[in-house]
Amino acid sequence: MNKISVIIPSYKRALLLEQILSVLVIQQSILEILVIDSQSNDGTKEIVSKYNQNSKITIKHFDVENNVSLKRNKGILEANTDNLI
């Protein structure tokens, strides 16, 4: 089975992010989850740290304006697979 990288651009979406991560971390086909964040101050970092014990999740702080296209492109560059979601 091919492994998948999931890219999640995020900014101040901590509660939604926790719901998403709780589902994604149990999927066997996912190699990594990249959360590209713009320095959110709503607990995003703490939520990712909670799920990071799984070692699938990587958080990248992309310190630029909140631009979903730039965050998505950063995730593509950081991904370790050719199969991206």
Number of C-alpha atoms within 10 A of each C-alpha: 5 9 14 20 23 20 22 20 24 23 19 15 15 19 12 11 18 16 10 12 18 11 9 17 19 10 10 10 13 20 19 22 24 22 26 25 23 21 18 15 12 13 13 24 17 12 15 19 15 12 16 16 9 11 12 15 23 18 17 18 15 19 11 11 10 16 13 16 10 15 25 18 14 17 24 19 9 15 20 14 15 11 14 16 11
